[in-house]
Amino acid sequence: MSAPIRQAFNRAYRELVADRLAQTPFWILVGFLPTYVIARIIVHTDPSLFLDVRGVHVHHFAYGIIVLALVGYVAIAFPRFRYRSWLAVLYGVGLALSFDEFSMWIHLTSNYNAGVSEDVMTGLLVFLVIAVYCTRIIRDMLRYIPHDRFRAGARGASNKRRL
């Protein structure tokens, strides 16, 4: 591989992955995206693959809710948990499993092909990508907003009430 191509790959890796490793939204995206893709592939290729408990089809959103509940419990009960990035990955897995069947929640039906689920998943994916890759840009833009003007207005309003 030539040096310019290697440099381009190194820079892309730094920009897209290495600089994001400390960000929780990145790890949520790492859990969310592959889980969503795998769940969709399995549902479309083999819809008969599911857990059947005494004649009841257990949908994968149930697994997602369980994962979200466990991750939430660990995050609240153990706030200094060492492996926060793993919690974020598991949260992404639970989010993908739960919201992949969002239309089933809303319409109380077993229709996998409802467009609502795809719309919600696309929205979640866009939100996560923005949270991972645009947070720094948004934060930098917010630095240019004159905060003193807002604080002065708030102080002035509070002083008027005291009089």
C-alpha positions in Angstrom: 0.0 0.0 0.0 1.4 3.4 -0.9 2.2 6.0 1.7 -0.6 8.5 0.8 -3.2 5.7 0.9 -1.9 4.4 4.3 -1.9 8.0 5.7 -5.5 8.5 4.4 -6.6 5.2 6.2 -4.8 6.2 9.4 -6.4 9.6 9.4 -9.8 8.1 8.7 -9.3 5.6 11.5 -8.3 8.4 13.9 -11.2 10.6 12.9 -13.9 7.9 12.9 -12.8 5.6 15.6 -9.8 6.4 17.7 -10.9 9.9 18.8 -14.3 8.5 19.7 -13.3 5.6 22.0 -13.9 7.6 25.1 -17.4 8.7 24.1 -20.4 6.8 25.4 -22.5 7.4 22.3 -19.8 5.8 20.1 -20.1 2.5 22.2 -23.9 2.7 22.0 -23.6 2.9 18.2 -21.1 0.0 18.3 -23.8 -2.2 20.0 -26.7 -0.8 18.1 -25.7 -1.0 14.5 -24.6 -4.7 14.2 -27.4 -5.9 16.4 -30.0 -4.1 14.2 -28.4 -5.5 11.0 -28.2 -9.1 12.4 -31.8 -9.0 13.7 -33.1 -7.8 10.4 -31.2 -10.4 8.5 -32.4 -13.2 10.8 -36.1 -12.0 10.7 -36.1 -11.8 6.9 -34.2 -15.0 6.2 -35.7 -17.3 8.8 -38.8 -15.9 10.4 -39.5 -19.2 12.0 -36.5 -18.8 14.3 -37.9 -17.7 17.6 -38.4 -18.8 21.2 -41.8 -20.5 21.7 -42.9 -20.7 25.4 -46.1 -22.8 25.7 -47.3 -21.6 22.3 -46.4 -18.0 22.9 -44.0 -16.4 20.4 -41.4 -14.4 22.4 -40.4 -11.5 20.1 -36.9 -10.1 20.2 -38.1 -6.8 21.6 -38.7 -8.7 24.9 -34.9 -9.6 25.0 -34.1 -6.0 24.3 -36.3 -4.8 27.2 -34.6 -7.3 29.5 -31.1 -6.1 28.4 -32.2 -2.4 28.9 -33.5 -3.2 32.3 -30.3 -5.0 33.4 -28.0 -2.3 32.0 -30.2 0.4 33.7 -30.0 -1.4 37.0 -26.2 -1.8 36.9 -25.8 1.8 35.8 -27.9 3.1 38.7 -26.9 0.6 41.4 -23.2 0.7 40.6 -22.5 4.3 39.4 -18.7 3.7 39.6 -18.9 0.5 37.4 -15.4 0.1 35.7 -16.6 -1.1 32.4 -18.9 1.8 31.3 -18.1 1.2 27.7 -19.4 -2.4 27.9 -22.6 -1.1 29.5 -23.0 1.3 26.6 -22.5 -1.5 24.1 -25.1 -3.6 25.9 -27.4 -0.6 26.0 -27.0 -0.3 22.2 -27.9 -4.0 21.8 -31.0 -3.6 23.9 -32.0 -0.5 22.1 -31.7 -2.2 18.7 -33.6 -5.3 19.8 -36.4 -3.3 21.4 -36.9 -0.6 18.8 -36.6 -3.0 15.8 -40.1 -4.1 16.6 -41.4 -0.7 17.5 -44.5 -0.9 15.3 -45.5 -4.0 17.3 -45.6 -1.9 20.4 -47.6 0.8 18.8 -50.1 -1.3 16.7 -50.2 -4.4 19.0 -49.7 -6.6 16.0 -47.2 -9.3 14.9 -46.5 -7.6 11.6 -42.7 -7.4 11.1 -42.9 -5.5 7.9 -44.6 -2.4 9.2 -42.9 0.8 8.0 -43.0 2.4 11.4 -40.2 0.2 12.8 -37.9 1.1 9.9 -38.7 4.8 10.4 -37.9 4.7 14.1 -34.7 2.7 13.6 -33.6 5.2 10.9 -34.3 8.0 13.3 -32.4 6.3 16.1 -29.4 5.6 13.9 -29.3 9.2 12.6 -29.5 10.5 16.3 -26.7 8.2 17.3 -24.5 9.2 14.4 -25.1 12.9 15.1 -24.3 12.3 18.8 -21.1 10.5 18.0 -19.8 12.6 15.1 -21.3 16.0 15.5 -21.1 16.7 19.2 -17.8 18.4 19.0 -19.0 20.6 16.1 -22.1 21.6 18.0 -20.1 22.3 21.1 -17.7 24.5 19.1 -20.5 26.4 17.5 -22.1 27.0 20.9 -18.9 28.7 22.1 -19.7 31.6 19.8 -23.1 32.4 21.4 -22.6 35.4 23.8 -23.6 33.7 27.1 -23.0 37.0 29.0 -25.9 38.6 27.2 -28.3 35.8 28.4 -26.9 36.0 32.0 -27.2 39.8 32.2 -30.8 39.5 31.0 -31.7 37.0 33.6 -30.0 39.1 36.4 -31.8 42.2 35.2 -35.2 40.4 35.3 -34.5 39.1 38.8 -33.5 42.5 40.0 -36.7 44.0 38.8 -38.8 41.5 40.7 -37.0 42.5 44.0 -37.9 46.2 43.6 
